[in-house]
């Protein structure tokens, strides 16, 4: 597999299809008897009119037959291989309900442009190079290559591309659709990084559990905790900010810095001594000290330094303990916001310390899910803008309750086309929390060129009415802060769920 260089980083999600090979010969099953059009052993020409993917890796195809006498007829069949729409085939009847099909030589027209209805801008196309030659009549050095597409609805078709470099024969490559006449090749390293990230994100998401369950369990045990754990538990509980503290900009910034989202970066920078209030760091210390207190746990970990303990905090013993945690929610979208609350359940015969270990490890996985989700959402948009995402969770104290505040901040920068132009930056923020007596709340806002717009969503009708009455005060405070306010609204319910494009995520598109 050959790596194709790229001028800038691009991340894209492959289209929902599976790799296929060009068909030499395959069998298809007719959905209805052929009705005497072809006797067993007779052959005819056929064209693939349409292809529809069904469940269980099967495809429903519509074939237009041209018989020897020139008569034409259409038949429906099912195939275990996707036949490229528009392909020309030779078909031979095996029985009343079975045909053997083979691709005619040159039976698939070479694509010299991209149908954006089938492959919208941003689609990832993958293919294999089957030929590459230099064009003799070109004024500059230009190579024309033929690529067999192996994904998207055009799988099996050939595409002709021209460029200044020859493409190695047999190499596999990926490219992102930029327009009907241009592709942006992707480096192999970026694809492998994205694959590893997706797999790790799914793993962490299936293990994660809410931190508030661990905090309540720690409070409930109180004096029953082993002496060597009490200091670590006290440090963990003290690191949780109060609701009132988060109304101060400096304290909010400090709480976000200690949320665990920056732990690895701070360790790499040599700031390990200043991590006493980092939530993830304190969770890892708790795990390291829980292990030797378990009946079948390993010996005590060295206490020479926090970094040493953190490096050994998640051995195979913990991963085994997490194996049965959260299998039911593995189907959930790891990139959804906010992450749903989830508590670990105590297994039969499981001791209190074993449950604490499970909860602590699940809480670490929850923080890591937010971190990996941030990476997965940081990419180049189809418009060529650089999108950077920071997603984290702040467990905040509200009287006797622990309320998780989930935060997602996104920065989208447009490319600088000319030296005299400045990069334009669009900021988005999403907040989600459930605090009594207000109930579940979500906030979405965006800021560009000093103009802000926001939508709030409250699940309780009384809360929605209360917030709606306070919006004029909020508008006044935003204006006094020097901002131009466009839309402020509060709705009852929850924001629209499911996949959203970057454009759809702009709730009020200030750049339009």
Residue, then its C-alpha position, 0 to 999 in steps of 0.5 A: x500500500x502506497x502513501x499518497x502525500x497531502x498538502x494539508x491534514x484532512x479527516x473524513x468519514x468513509x461512505x457506508x459501503x464495503x470494499x469490493x472486487x471487479x467481478x469476473x463471474x458471479x451467480x445471481x438469484x432471480x426474484x421471479x422466474x425468468x418466464x421463458x425469456x432464456x432457456x438453460x444455457x442461453x446467453x444475453x447482454x445485460x445492463x445494471x440499471x440500479x443497485x440497492x443494498x439490503x441486510x445481511x450483505x446482499x444486494x438487490x439489482x435491476x437488470x435490463x436484458x437485451x435478447x438475441x432478437x433485440x427484445x428487451x426485458x427487465x428482471x430483478x435479482x439478488x446478489x452477494x456482490x455489489x454490481x456497479x450501476x451502469x455496468x454491461x454484463x454477459x448473462x447466462x441462464x442456469x435455471x429459471x431462477x438463477x443466472x451467471x453474470x460476467x462483466x463485459x470487456x470494457x463494459x464499464x464507462x470510465x468516469x472523467x467527472x464526479x456526480x456530486x449527487x452520488x458523491x457529495x463534496x467531502x465524500x471519501x473515495x478509495x480505489x486501486x491504481x490499474x494504469x498510469x501513463x504520461x500524456x505526450x501532447x500535454x505542454x507540461x508533465x501530466x500523468x493520466x491514471x485509471x483507478x478502480x473504485x472500491x467503495x461508495x455506490x460507484x464501486x467497480x467503476x473506473x475513474x480517470x485522474x490527471x496530475x503532475x505525478x505518476x501513481x504506482x500501479x497496484x497502489x491503494x489510495x484514498x481521496x476526498x471529493x473537492x468538486x466535480x473535477x478535483x480530488x484531494x488525496x489523503x495520507x495513509x498515516x492520517x487514515x490509520x490514525x483515524x481508524x485507531x482513534x475510532x476503535x479506541x473511542x468505541x472501547x473507552x465509551x463502552x467502559x465509561x461510567x459517571x463520576x457522581x456514582x463514585x463520589x457518592x460511594x466514597x462519601x458513603x464509605x466514610x471511615x470504612x475506607x482504609x487509612x492509606x486511601x483517605x488522603x487521596x479521597x479527600x484530595x479528589x473530593x476537594x478538587x471538585x469545584x462548587x457551582x458558585x466558583x464556576x461563575x468566576x472566569x478565572x476559577x472556571x478556567x482553572x477548573x477546566x484546566x484541572x478537568x483531566x482533559x490536559x493531564x497527558x499534555x501537562x505531564x509531557x511538559x514536565x508539570x507533574x508536580x502541579x497536578x494535585x488538583x487534576x481530577x483524572x490524576x487523582x482518579x489514577x492515584x486512587x486506582x493505584x492505591x486501591x489495587x493492593x487493598x483488594x484480596x487478589x490485587x497486585x502488590x503496592x505500587x511504588x510511591x516515588x512519584x505521581x507519574x510512576x503511579x499513573x504509568x501503572x494505574x491501569x494494568x490487565x487486572x483492571x481491564x479484566x474487571x471492566x470487561x463486563x461493564x457497560x456492554x449494553x451501551x456499546x451501540x451508543x454513539x461515542x461522539x454524541x453530546x452530551x454523554x448519558x449518565x451511567x452508573x456501574x452496578x455491583x456484581x454478586x459477591x463483589x466487595x466494596x473496594x472492588x466496586x470502587x475500583x470498577x467505578x474509578x476505572x469507569x470514571x477515567x474511561x469517561x474522561x478519556x471518552x471526552x478526550x478521544x471525542x475531541x480528537x475525532x471531531x477536530x478535522x478539516x471541514x468539506x469547506x476547507x476550514x480547520x475545526x478544533x474541538x475541546x470536550x470535557x466534563x466538570x463534576x461540580x458540587x451543588x449543596x450535597x449533590x454532584x452535578x456533571x457539567x459537560x462542555x464542548x467548545x469548537x473553533x472553526x477557522x477559515x483559510x487565509x486566501x490572501x496575505x492581507x486577509x485575516x483568518x476568520x474564527x467561528x466559536x461554538x459552545x455547548x453545555x449540558x447539565x441537570x441541576x435541581x430544581x431546574x432539571x436537564x438543561x442544554x445550551x448552544x451558542x456561537x460567536x463570530x466577529x463579535x456577534x453572539x447567538x444562542x439557544x437554550x433547551x429545558x426539558x421542564x416547561x416551568x424551567x423553559x418559561x422561567x428562562x424565557x422571562x430572563x432572556x431580556x436581562x441576559x441580552x442586556x448583560x451581553x450587550x454591556x459586555x460589548x457583544x452584538x446579540x442576534x438570536x436568544x431563545x429558549x425552547x422546551x425539550x431537547x436539541x435535535x439528535x442524530x448526525x449533523x453536518x457542520x453547516x447544520x451545527x451552525x444554529x444561526x449562520x452568521x456568515x450567510 
